[in-house]
């Protein structure tokens, strides 16, 4: 039987980098302070690092698929230079909400793909993001949702006040909590 892996499923915009509202250039990539080191620490502790991102700008004609992939490669390069860490995979949904696809968060298709590829133990994994769709995705697959208050997080938290949500000021704080509670 294959060994099960733990994973951190990461939202990109607003969680790891500043949300630029349909990021359409490498120049707009701004990594949040402490993200590279936090990711490196998680990687050293044995977590798979998997980005799960909605990129509806592609379907809307605002951002090209090529640009999204260039931005993802550029972000990976920044992380490598800063902390010698890489994502295990980056999955994104190119569809708009009205396309009613199976891969747009909070639907679980992208995480299910990652689970098959990396043999993920969902009971030992987390979703970290700044939006309600990230929290709903975590619930849909039965993992712990962690909300960061960067990006859209503060506004989204106000909408979530009647739900049990574990919130953090930023990704670095969420990482500390994960490591303390694993």
N, C-alpha and C positions, 0 to 999 in steps of 0.2 A: 504494500500500500504506500502511495506517495505521501510524503510529509506535507502537512497543511501549512500554509504561510499566512502570516498576519499582514494586514495592509492598512495604509492610511489612504483613503480616497479623498483627493484634494480638489476643491474648486480652484480655478486659476484667478480670474479677475475679481478683485475685492478681497481675496484671501491671501494669495501669494504676492500679487502685484496690484498696484493701484488700478481701480476700475476706471478706464478712460471712455466708457460708453461707446462700444463698437470700436475697439482698438484697431487701428488701421495702419500702424507704422511701428517699426522697431524702435524708433526714437521715443515713442510713447511708453515703452516698457519701464516701469519703476518698481523695482523689487522692494517690498516692505523690509524695514530694518529687522534683523534677526532671523529672517526666513531661511537663508542659506545654512546657517549654523544649526538651526532647529531641524531642518531636513536631514542634515548630515548625522545628527545625533540619533534621529529615528532610524535612519538606514543602518547605523552601527548597532542598534539594538534589534535588528533583524526584521524591521518592517519593510514591505514592498511599498513604494511611493508611486501612486497611480493617480494621474490627473483625470477628472471627469468634468467636462465643461460644455455648457450650452454656447454655441456660436451662431446664433440666428442671423447675424450680420451677413453671413454667406448667402442664405436664402433670400434675404432682403436686398441683396445686391450692393451692400455697403462695404463689405470686406470680401476679398477673394479667398478661396480655399488655400491658394498658394501663400497668401499673406499670413493667414492663420498658422499655417505650418512653419513659415519663416519665423514668426514671433515665438512659436513653441521651441524651435531650435535655438533661437537667440536666448530665450529664457534658460534653456538647458545649459547653454554655454556660460551664461552669467553664474549659474549655480556651480558649475564645474570650476570656474576660475576662483570663486569665493570660498568654496568649501569642499571641492573634490567630490561632489555628490551629483547623481543623475536620477532622473525619473526612471522607473521600470517601464512605464508606458504612459502615453497620453491618448485619451479617447475624447472625441468631441462630437456633439450633435450639430450638424449644419442647418437644421430645419428651423422654421419659424413656428411659434406655438400653434397657429391655425393649420399647420401641415398634419397635425395629429399623428406624428411618427411614433415609433416604439423606443427611440433612443433619447428623446429629450427629457432631461430631469424634470420632474421627479420619477419618471418611469425608470425601471431598473435595468434596461437592456445593456447599457454600456458596462455597468458593474458585473452583470452576469457574464458578459464576454471576458472581462478581466478575471473573474473567478475561474472560468474554464481554463484560461491560458496559464494562470499562475497558481491554481489549486489553493484558493484563498479560504481560510477559516473565518467566516463572517462573525462568529461569536467573539473573536479576538481582534476585530477590526473596527475602524472608526471612519466616519465621514466628517470632514471639516470644511465649512463654508460660511458664506455671509448672507445667504438668502433662505427664505422659507422653502424653496424647491430643494435645497440641499438637505434641510432638516426632514422634509417629507421623503426624500430619496432614502435617507438613513432608516427611517421608519419602515419604508416599503421593503427593505431587504433585511431588517432586523438587526441593525448595528447601532451603536451609540452615536447620536448626532451631537456635534460640537459646533456652536455658533461663535464666530469671531465678530467683533464689533467694528472691524475695519470695513471698507467698501460700503455696502448697503446695510451692514449688520445692525447699526444702531436703529435705523428706521424699521427694519424687519423685526427686531426684538420687540418693539412696541406693539406690533401686530400679533406677536406670539405670547403676549403676557398671560394668557390663560393656559398655556401648555408648559409641560415640564421640559425646560431647555437648559442645558449646561452652556453658559456663555463665558467668553474670555475677551479681554481687551484686544488681543492680537494672536497671531499664529504661534508666536514663541510661548505665550502663556498657555495656550492649548496643548502645546507639546510638553511643557513641564507637567501638566495635569495627567496627560497620557502616560508619561514615564513613571510618575508617582503612583498611578493606579493600575498599572499593568500586572 
